[in-house]
């Protein structure tokens, strides 16, 4: 199966489109739910208000009828209608013998007598109780309260009804919410447009990240993601850039290790091959001399490999094993060990007190390397001073000699790998780079002060961290 076929299939549409769809859908659903809920509440309010109005009017007419002696159905119906003025959406009618007999005189009123279907429905209702009911005709939807009048035999002879055009009131409500629906639709469209533009800007760091990642290869890790804004995505871009820095550094260290190893191992391997080719196996003296020489070459190669591995690991988290260390004891131990490096006037110039969180083994390794360099470039019997101090927030370890010193023009070069200012001196030129790598791994640095003909002072300055 090819690598192309193993790649997961991407979802249809871009993240930008999906986010905009989610925003538009959420906005549309929210506005629809809010509008529908408000419409239903308002409709219920209108229906309850209409019902209360009609029930109140019916009660008023029933009390009026009880308080007045009837002089006949016609007179009663006429007087009842005469008491009702009516409005554009309210009206009354008196029905006698299935026909609209009387209606209010006001012109600006709801004309119930003109709706034959309503008159028929009111007369056909056999209910004797006075109650509010709803009747829908071709003209509109009514809410009515009808008072029936019966003769002595129980037959209906007249009906007095008041009605409200509930359809008109609900129509006003529907018109209002039609406008709401139009505004909501425009709002959803605006959310979609603004969301599309805004999400595009918000996702710009991801687009830049994708574009940068496509340009990165194993031979070019120099590309970096442009930082846009100051939010979570910007911090993601910064994190990716930091990761790329580490990767580039790791690849650079790997290439440098390979280059350094191939360069420095080529000469000893050539020597070994040449000596073996010229070796006379039947000559015991030559065999012994060649063995001794090759052992020395092998020792140099082993030391070179160890130094290169040390430098290659310097940027890795496991390079240091930090722990609380008594700096005074660390200084005493270093003073004991440097005395065996050479015939010099060794003494401890200062001794710090306290506990710092450092890698004691690595700092001692760096300190002894500085002492070995002091022995290498100073005369026998001269003074070599070591010491430690708590300098503000830092721990400082130093080694000062009275050797030949370093010319100012050579100071920038001494931290480079395989740099030997004295070609005749022993060593591979990796000592100071290792010291510098140990100091930098602690978050510090290697400092150098040197005067030709007077001597040099090397300081390892690292943060004084407490447990």
N, C-alpha and C positions, 0 to 999 in steps of 0.2 A: 504494500500500500504506500503510495507516495505521500510526501509531507503535505502536499496540497490537499489531498483527500482527507488527511487527518485533522485539518484545521476546522474548528467549529464554525458552523454557519451563523452569520450575524443576523440579528433580528431586523425585520423590514423597517425601514425608516430610520432617521437619525434620532439621536437623543434630543436634539432641539425640537424636532417635530413631535416626538412623544410627549415631551414636557408641555409644549403648547397645547396639544390635544387634551392632556390632563387638566390644564388650567381652564381651557374653554369649557370642557365638560363639567368640571366642578362649578364654575361660575354659572353655567346654564342651569344645572340642577339646583343650585342654591337659589337663584332668582326664581326659577319655576316653583320650587317648594314654598318660598316666601310669598310669592304672588298668589298661588293657589290657596294657601292658608289664610292670607288676608282677605281674599275674595269670599271664601266660605264663611269667615267670621262676619264680614260685613253683610253678606246675604242673610245670614241668620239674624243679625241685628235688625235688618229691614223687615224681615218676615215677622219677628216678634213685635216690632213697633207697630206694624200694620194690624196685627192681631189684637194688640192692646187697644189701639185706637177704635177699631170696630166694636170690640167688646164693651168699651166705655160708652160709645154712642148708643149701642143697643140697650144697655142698662138705663141710660138717660131716657130713651123713648119709652121703655117699659114703665119707669116711674111716672113719666108724663101721662101715659095712658091710664095708669091706676089713679092718678090724681084728677082726671077729667072724666065726667060722665059721658059715655058715648051717645051721640045723637043720630047714629047711623053710620054704616060703613063708609059711604061716600064722603060724608062730612069729616069723619075721623081720618081717612086717608088724605083728604085735601089739607086738613089742618096739620097733619104730620109732615107732609111734603113742604108746606109753607114754612115750617120751622127750620128747614134745612137750606142753607145758602149754597154750599158746595164750592169746590175748587177745581182747578184744571185736572187733577187726578182723583177727585172724590165726587161722588154723586149719589142720588137717591131716586127711588121710583116706587110708586104705589101700583100694584098689579091687582086688578079686579076682573074676575071671570077670564083669567088667562091672558088679559090684555093690559098693556101699560096704560093706566088711566090717568094718573097724575105724575108730574115731574116738577122740580123746582123751577122758578121763573128765571133764575140767574142764567145769563148767557155763557159766562166764563165758568163752566162747570163740566164735569164728566157726564156726557149724555148717555145714561144707561138705557133709556127707552129706545134708542136707535139700534141697539144690538139685540136682534130677535132671538139669537141663540141663547143669550144670557137670560132674557125674559122667560123663554121656554124652560131652561134649566131651573130657574128659581121656582116657577110654578109647578114643575114636575117633582120637586123635592117633597117627599111626604113626611119629612121629619117635623115633629111638632115642637121640639126643643129649639130654643134660640141659641145658635152656635155659629162660630166663624168657620166658613168653608171656602175652598178655592175652586173656581170655575175657569176653565180656559176655553176661549172661543177663537174664531178666526181673527178677531180684532185684537185681542190682547188677553192677558191673564189677570183675572179679578180675584180679590179677596172680598168676600161678602158676609154680611150678617143679616139674616132675614127673620122677620117677626110674622108668623102665620096667624090668620084670623079664621076661626071655625064657627059654623052655625051650630044650632042646638043639636043637629043630627051628627055633628062631627065632620061635616063636609067643609072643605076649604073654600072660603068665599073671597078672601083677599090676602095679599102678602105685601108687607112694607119692607123694603130692603135698602140698605146703605152699602155702598161698595167703594173700594179703592183700586185704582189701576196699579196693581202691584207690578205688572209687566213693565210699566213706564219707569217706576222707581228702580226696578232691577236693571232696566235698560240703561239708566244713567250710571249705575254701578258697572255694568259691562263696558260701557264706553270709557269709563275711567280706567278700567283694567286693560282695555284694548290699548290705550295710550301707554300704560305701564308695560304691556308686552312689547310694544314697539321700542320703547326706551330700553327695556331689558335686552332685546335683540341687538340694538346698537351698542349697548354696554358690553355684551358678550363679544361682539365683533371688535370693539376697541380693546378688550382684554386680549383677544387673539393677536391683534396687530402689535400692541405694546409688548405683550409677552414674547412674541416672535423676535422683536428687536432686542428686548432686554435679555432674554435667554441666550440670544446670539452673543451679546457682549459678555454675559456671565461665563459662557462656555468657550470664549476666545482662548483662555489659557490651555484648555484641553486640546483645542485645534492646533495651537502652537506646539504643545507637547507631542501630538501625533506627527506633525510635520517635522519636528526636530528628531524624533525617534526614527523616522524613515531615512533621515540623512546620516544617521550614525552607523558606522561600520566598525569592524574590528581593526581597521587601519586608520580610522579617523574618529577619535572620541572627543574632539575639540568643540563640537557643537553644544550649545547651551540653550535652554528654554528661556525666552524673554519673559521677564516678570511683568505681569499686567495687574494693576490694582493692589489691594492690601487685604485680601480675604483668605478664606480657606483654600481656594484654588491657587491663589498666589503663593501661599505657603507650600502647597503641593509642588508647584513649580520649583520653589527654592529647595525642597527636599530632593526632588529629582536631580536638580543641578548638583547638589551636594553628593548624591549617589554617583553621578557621572564623574565628579571630581575624584571620588575614591576609585572608581573603575579605571579612569585614565591614569591615576597614580599607580594603581596595581599593575596595569598593562605596561606602563613606563618602567616600573621596577622590574617586571619580568623581562622586558627587552634588555634593560640595562644589565640585569644579572646574566642573561645569556651572552650579551656582548662582552661583559667583563670576564666571564668565565672562559669564553672562547679565546679572548685576547691573552689573558694571563696564563691559561693552561697550555696554550700552544707551545710556548718556549720550553717549559719543563718536559712536556711530552716529546718534543723534538730531541731534547738532551737524552732522555731515556732511550729513545729509539736509536739515536746515533751511538750511544755507549754500548747498547746491546749488539748492534751490528758490528762494532769494532772489537767486541769482546773475544778473547782467545780462551776457549773453555779449558784448554790444557795447561794454562798458566795460572797456578793457584794465587800468586800475588796479584795478578791483574783482576782475577775474579773477586778477590777479597776487596781490593780497592774500588772496583766498580760497584760491588754491593754496598759499601759504605757510602759512596757518592749517591747512588740511587736511593738509599734510605733517607739521606738528607733532602734529596729532591722530593721524595714522597712526603716527608714531613712538611716541607714548604707547601706542597700542593694541598695537604690536609688542612693546614692552617689557613690557606687561601680560601678553600671551600667553606670552612667554618665561618670565616669573616664575611664572605659573601652571603651565606645563609643568614647570619646575624643582621646584616643590612637589609636583606630582603624581608625579614620578619618585623622590621622596626615599625612599620605602619599598621601592623595587625593588633587587634585587641589583646591577644594572648601573649604578646611580646613581653609585657610587664606583669608581674605578680605583686600587686600592691598589698601592703600590710603595715601596721604600726611598727616603727623602728625607733629605738633609742639612739639619737644622733651621736651622743657622747660615746656610746659603746661602738657605734659604727666607725667613728674616728679612731678610737683606740685599736680596733681590729685592723684598719687600713694602715696605721702607723707601724704595727707589728709586721705586716706583710711587705710593705715597701722597703723595709730594712734589708731584705734579702735580695733586692734587685741590683745592688751595686754598692761600691765603696764610696759613700757620700756622707756628708755631715747632715744626717736626717734629724729633723726635730719638728714637733707640733707647734705651730705658731698660735693657734687658737682652737678652742674646743667648745662647740655649741652644746647646750643642755636642752633636753625636751624630747618629745616624741612626735615624729612626723610620719605620715602615710606615704611610703615610697617603696620601690623595689630595691631592697638592700643589695641583692646579688648583682643587679645591673649597675647600680651606682658604684659599687666596689670595683666592678670590672672596668668602668670608665675611669675611676680614680687611679687604679693601678696602671692603666694605659698611659695616663698623663705622667705618672711617676716614671714609667719605663722610658718615655720620651725624654724626660728630664735627665735620666741617666745617660741616654744615648747621645745627647747633645751638650753635655757638660763634662768638665774634667774631674778626675778622681779627687776626693777630699773636699770638693766645693760644697757649699751649703745648698740643701734642697728643703724647702719648707712646705708643709702641708697644713691644712686647717679647715675648720668648718665654722659657720656663723649663721645666726638667725637674723637676716637682714630684712626688716620690715615683714612683708608677706612671703618672703622667699627664704629658701635654704641655699646657702652658697658653700660649695666645696672647692678648694683650690689647691694648686701645686705650683710653687714658684722655684725657679732654679737660677743659677748664676752662669748659664752657658753662653753660647755664641749669639743667641738672639735671632730674630727673624727680620729681614729687611721689610720696610713698610710696603713696598710694591708686591711682596710675596704673600702678605697676610690674607688677601681675598682668596688665594689659591689653596691654602693649607687644608680647607675643609673638603676639597674635591677628592674623589677617589683616585687612587694610584698616583698621587702627586708626591714626589720625593724631591725636596729641595736639595738634598745631598745625595746624588746618585750612588755614592760609595757606601752610604749608611745601610744597615740591615733593615729589613722590613719590606712590606708591599705597598705602603702608602694608604693603608686602610684604617690605621689606628684612630686618627682624629675624626674621620667620617663616622666611625662607630661611636665614639664619644658623643659627637654631635647628635647622632640618631637616638642615643639613650636619653640625652637631655631633652630633645624635642618630644620623645614619647612621653616624658613626664610633664609636658607642657612648658618646658623651659628652653634654655639655649646655652651654647658654649661661647664664652667670652675669652678674648685673648688680648693681653698687653705685652708688648715685646720691644726691647731696645737692643739693636745690634751691639755686641760686645759687652752688654750688661746682663742680659738674661730675659727670661720670659715668665709670665704668670698666666696660667690657664685656670679659668673658673667655670664650674658647672653650676648654673643657677636654675633652680626648679621651685615651683610653688611649695610653700610649707603647708601641707594639708594635715588637718587633725582628724582623728577617728570620730 
